[in-house]
């Protein structure tokens, strides 16, 4: 079973997403962000499930439409570690990586 770690930038993305949802009056904003974070658990059992992304990275698609998000990650097979690098809404233009 792979170990999943979440980089500080990805945690900051989760905070940014939460603030955006709250600012737009989404009643279940906290639950939505918690569901996104919880979906990352899937990577423990299936670290290669994500679609290919730039530079050898992968994207995990979480939800759909207005509730759709993407998690950018890399899988380090030698150490059996998934490193979540960034999160964003599916409708956002790109990742805000520091």
HELIX and SHEET records of a PDB file:
HELIX    1   1 UNK A    8  UNK A   23  1                                  16    
HELIX    2   2 UNK A   29  UNK A   39  1                                  11    
HELIX    3   3 UNK A   42  UNK A   45  1                                   4    
HELIX    4   4 UNK A   54  UNK A   56  5                                   3    
HELIX    5   5 UNK A   65  UNK A   67  5                                   3    
SHEET    1   A 5 UNK A   3  UNK A   6  0                                        
SHEET    2   A 5 UNK A  81  UNK A  89  1                                        
SHEET    3   A 5 UNK A  69  UNK A  76 -1                                        
SHEET    4   A 5 UNK A  58  UNK A  62 -1                                        
SHEET    5   A 5 UNK A  51  UNK A  52 -1                                        
END                                                                             
